């Protein structure tokens, strides 16, 4: 059980599961010579490396003209991504080979390499599945297709991007029969969840914005909200691109620009459907923002997503879309900003003491972190040696009151609005919510520093726990 790693100073570096095993050493010296450099590695890692090399050798025998083999190769990649619960597949042509990576828990992890000669056949196969032009190799293209896996049907969105070595392909996996998460399980702290339900979700009208970058779980949160308020007395109509979760009792429309079923066309008709709740997949331009505001003015409840850094940024961006400040202040009732951070693997979790550099970057001290139980993962087979398994939601809830509405009408700066929000509404920032979750061992200090905006010094941990947990 050994494997060569690389050449160092003219001698091969060979990793052994047991470097004290004389038979293994003798066998290695017979193959690589007496001058080899001995290293140690986990037995499971060596076995995975050997298996990967054997697979690569088998891949080299695949002929690009062998259609059935190319089909099974592509299907195998998609199946592997589903089994590893990946959200995206990246198929990238490099100078000498094709690199395949999966995005798992928000981070890209290497999966496999293929000979570069297969790139054309793989690209053509995916283009056929997407029903796009296989002869066009100079322009970027996009498409989608469905993939049957067990009892589920997955919706895959494909993007073909022209690079110097060929077309890079990214597949986004969307599970149309995805498991809906109950609002109570999304990850909102108890007091934040109660405020969100009472001061936003249960109000008869108004705009509720869920903001964050791509892949931050906005759509999942919106669906959890819809599912929570869905009952026989409520009419809910959606406009989405595409529909990601199918919910009984809701009129869901999947946008399809190829047949001129556009956002603009759908949003014009949606208000004529006598809805109580309107769900707009995303505010992407001034037109969709105006529709959301006008619908709220006429007594509808509107749920939608928005790409902004934090909750205050959502309000500022609406102002920059040339929507009148008095309209925004009178219709928007709440902005929920969120992120997804990797969760510490429970199987290899160990205590962690923050370093002085950690404290400096967080803007806090040991005294302000009294009662914290920071942890990190050592890496094990369960988490593929990353130290993380699954993800945890981090939230920032802004409920608009008269002080914030006045500040918006006066066109105050985002810093002023943030200060007023903290003082007048008890706003807990993304960094502060992340710090509380890291202090409970759910995520790590490294993750909150990597993913969350640091706009101001966090308050002491006991005060934050009182605001969030009561």
N, C-alpha and C positions, 0 to 999 in steps of 0.2 A: 504494500500500500504506500506508494510514493509517486511523485510527479515532478518533472522538471519545470521550473518557473521562468528563469531567465539566465543570461550569461553575465557574470560579474568578474571583471579583470581577467577575461579569457577562460574562466572556469565556470561550468554549469552549476547553478544554485538549484538543489533538489530538496523538495519538502517531503518529510516522512511523517507518518502518523506516530511511529515509535522509532526515534533515531537510535535507540539502544539495541534494537533487534539486529543481531549479527547477520542473519540470513538475508534480511532486507538490504542491509548495507553492502553485503558481498554481491548481491544481484545488481544493485545500482552501480557499483564500481565496475562490474563487468560490462555494463551498457555504456556508462558515461565516462569511465576512466577513474583512476585512483585520485585525481586531483579535484574531485567534486566538492562543493561546499554544502555542508549539511544544515538544513533548516527544519523547523517543526510546524505542523499544521493539524487542524482537526481532521479526523478520519472521514467524517461526513463531507467536509469541504473537498478533500482529495477525491472522494468517490464522485461527487458532483462534477468536478473538473474533468475527470476521466470520461464520465458519461457525456459531458458536453462536447468533448473532442471526438468521441465516437459518432455522435450525432452530426458533427460538422463534416466528418469524413463521408458519412452517408449522403449528406447534402451535396457534396462535391460531385457525386455520381448522378445527381438529378439532371436531366436534360431539359433545357428551356423549351424544347419542342414537344415534350411529353405532357400533354394537356391534363390528363387525369392526375398526374403527380403534382402539377402546379395547383390544381383545384384542391387537392387534399392538403397541400402545404399551407395555402391561404386559410382554409377551414380550420386547420390545426392551430394556426396562430390565433384566430378569433376565439376558438374553444379554450385555448390556454389562458387568454386574457380574461375570459368569463370566469374560469375556475380560480384565477388569482384575484378576482374582484377588481380588475383594473378599470379605470374610467376612460383611458385613451391608449391607442396603439400607435407608436411612431415607427414607420418603416423608412429608413434614411439611407440613400445611396452615398457612400464615401468613395475615396479614390480607389481602394482595392477590394472592398467588400460592402455588403449591406448590413447595417446595424438595426436591430429591432429592440425597441425599449417599450416598457409598459409604465403608465403612470398609475402608481398604487399609493393610496393615502396622500395624494397630492404631490408625490415626488417621483421622478423618472428613475426606473431601475432597469438595468441591462437584462435582456432576456436571451437573445441568441444572435449569431452572425450567419450570413449566407454568402455564397459566391456572388460577385457583382454581375456575372453573366445571367443570373436569374431575374434581375431587376425589371427588364422589359416585359417578361412573361407575367410576373406578379402584378405589375402596374396594369397591363392589359386585362388580366383577370378581374381586378377590382373595378376597372372602368366598365367592363361588361356588366358586372353586378350592379353598378350605379346607373347604368344606361346613359353614359356620357361618351363623347367623341374619342375613340381610341386612336385616331390618326392625328389628333392635335397634341403636339408635344412642346409647343413654344409658349403656350399661355396657361395661366392657372385655371383650374376647374374645380367644381364642387358637385357633390351628389349625395344620394342616400340609398340605402337598401335595407331589407329585412333579413334576419338570420334566425333560423329555427334552432333552438338549443333545449333539448328535453321537452318539457311542456310549455316553455316560455318562448315568446317571440321578441327578439331584440331589434331595435331600430338603430342602425349605424349611419352616422353622418361622416362622409369622406371629403377630405380636402387634398387636392393634387397641386403641389407648389413646385414650380420649375426652378431647379438649382443647376450649378455648373456641372454636377455629376449625374444629373437625371432628375426625375420628379420625386420629391419627398412626399410621402403619403401619411396623413394623420387620420385615424379613425376614432370618432367619439362614440362610445357605447351607451345607448339609452335603453333601459329596460322598461318597455311599455306596460308590463304587469308588475312594476316595482312595488315593493312592500311599503305602504304608507306608514310614516312614523307619527304616533300620537303627539299632539302639541306638548304634552307634559314630558315627553321623552326626547324632545329636540335638544335640550341642554340649557334652557334658560334657568337662572337661579330662582328659588321660590318666590321671593318678593318681586323680582323683575317679571316673572311669568304672571303673577297676580295683577300687577299694574298694566301689563300689556293686554290682558283679557278685559279688564274692567274699563280702562281708559282709552282703548283703541278698538279691539276686535268686537266688543259688544255694543259699540256706538251704532246708531241707525244709519249714519252717513259719514262721509269723509274719505280722504285718501290715506292709505297705509302703505308706506314705502319700505321695502326690504332691500338694503343696499350692501354692496361688497364687490370684490373683483370676480372674474370668471372662476368657477370651481369652488366658491366659498359656501355652497349649500343654500343659496337664496331660494331656488325653485322648490327644494324639499321643504323649507320653512313655509313658503306660500301654500303648498299643497296641504301641509299639516293644518294651517289656519282654515283653509276651505273645508277640509274634512271635519274640523271641529265645529264649524257653524252650519254644516250641511244638515238640513232637516226638511220634512215634507212641506213646511210653510214658507220656505225660502227658495227663490228662483236665482240660480247662479249660472252665469254665462261667461265663458272664457274665450280669449283670443291668444293662441300660443304658437310658437314656432320652434320645434313641433310640440304636440301633446306628449308629455313624458310619463305621466301616470294617468291611467284611466280610472275615473271615479263614477260609481253608480249615482244616477239622479242629478247629474250636472251636464249642461250643454257645453261640450268642449269642441272648439274649432281649431283645426291645425292649418296654419297659414301655408299656402303653396303658391309662390309668385309665378311659377311656370304656367299656371292656368289663370293668372291674373287675380288670384285670391290673395290680395295683399293686406297688409296691416291697415292701410288707409281705408280700403273698401270694407273690411270687416268691422273696423271701429265706427264707421258711419252707420252701419246696420245694427250694431250691438245694442245701442240705446233704444231701438224700436222693438226690442224683444221683451219689454216689460220686466227687466231684471231687478232684483233687490241688491245683488252683489255682482260686480263686474270684475273679472280678473284679466289684466293686460300682462302678457308674458314679460314685456320689458318696455320701459320708456326709452326710446332710441332717438327721438327727434322732437322738435317743437310741436308737431302735429299731435303725436301721441300724448305729450304732456298736456296740451290744451284739452284733448278729449277727456283725460282723467280728471282734470280740474272742473270742466263743464259738467261731467257726469255727477261729481260730488256736489256741485252747486244745485243740481236738480234733485237731490235727495238720495243718491245712490251711494252704496259703500264700494270703494274701489281698492283692490289689492294689486300691487304691481312691484316689479323689481327695477333696480337702477344700479349702474356701475359707478360707485364713488368710494372714496377712501374711508370715510366714517359718516356718522349720522348728520353732523353739521354740514359736511360736504354735499350731502343730498339736497339740503335746502339752498345752499349757495349755487349749486349747479342748475337748479330750477330757475333761480333768479337770472342766471346767465343765459337761459334759454328764452329770455325776453317775455317770461310770464310775469304779469304784474304782481308786485310784492303783496298787495292787499288780497289778491285772489289766492296766492299760496298760503298766506297766513290764515285765511278763512276756510280753507278746504283740507289742508294737510293736518291730520290729527296725531300722527306718530311716524317716526323714522326708526327702523330697527337695522342697525349695521351689524354685520357678522363676518366671521372667519372660521375656517376649519383647521385645527391644529392636530398633529399626530398624537395619538394617545400612547402613553407608556405601556409597553408589553407587560401584562400581569405575571407572566411566567418567569421573567428574568429581571424584574424590578428590584432595584437596590437603593438605599438612602443616598442622598446627595447633599453636600454642603456647598452653598454658593461661594465662589471665589471672590476676592476683592474686585476683580475686573467685572464679574457678573453684576455686583452691587453698583459699581460705577456706571455701567451701561443702563441698568434699570433706574438709576437715580434714587436709590434707597439705601438703607443700612440694616445691619443685623437686628438692631433694637426695634426697627419698624416692622420686622418680619416675625415678631414673637408668635409662637404657636404653629409655625410652618412645618410641613413635612414634605420637603422636596425629594423627588425621586428621579431616577433615570434607568433605562434598560441596558443591561450588559450585552445583549444580543444572544439569541438562541434559535433553534430550528423552527420554533413556532412563529417567529417574526422575521425569518430569513436573515437573521443576524443584523437587523437594523436597530433593534432596541425599541421599536414602535409597532403597534398593531391596532388598527382602527383609528378613528378620529373623534375629536371632541369639539363641540361648537363653542365659540367665544362671541359674546354679544354686547352691544351697546344700545340701550333703549332711550330714545328722546321722545318725551311726551310734550307736545306744544301747549304752553299756557299763555296767559295774557302778557307776561313779561317777554317771552320769546317772540310772540307775535308783534309786539311793539318794536322790539329790536330789529326784526325783519323789515317792517314798514319804514323804519328810520335808516335802513341800509347799513346797519352796523357791521363791523368786520366779523369774520368767522371766529376769531379769538375772543371777541366780546360776547358773541352768542354762546360759545362754549363755556365761558366763565359764568354767564347768567344761568345757563342750563344746570351747571354743577351746583350753584348756590340756590336756585329757585325750584328745581325739579328733582334734585338728588341724582343727577346723571352719573353713572359709573362708566368710565371710558373702556374701550377695548383692552388697553394695556392693563387696566386695573382688574377687569374680569378675568383676563388671562393669568394675572399674578395670583388671584384667589384660586383658580383651578390648578395652577402649577403648585401652589402651597398645599393643596390637598392630594397631590401625587398623581393627578390625572394626566398632566402633560409636563414638559420640561422647561427650564429657564431658556435653554437654547432655542426651543421652538417659539416661545413668545418674543424673543429678541429677533428671530429670523422673520416672523410673519406679521407682527403687530406694529402699528404706527406709534412712535414715541413722541407725543406732542407736548407733554408736560409731566412733571414729577408725580408719581403715584402717591396716594394717601397711605397712611399706615394700615397694615393688614387687618388688625382688629376692627378698625372703623369700616373698612370695605366689607368685611364679613357681616357686620351689623346691618349695613345698607342692603346687602344682597340676600342674606339668609335670615335676618331678624333675630 
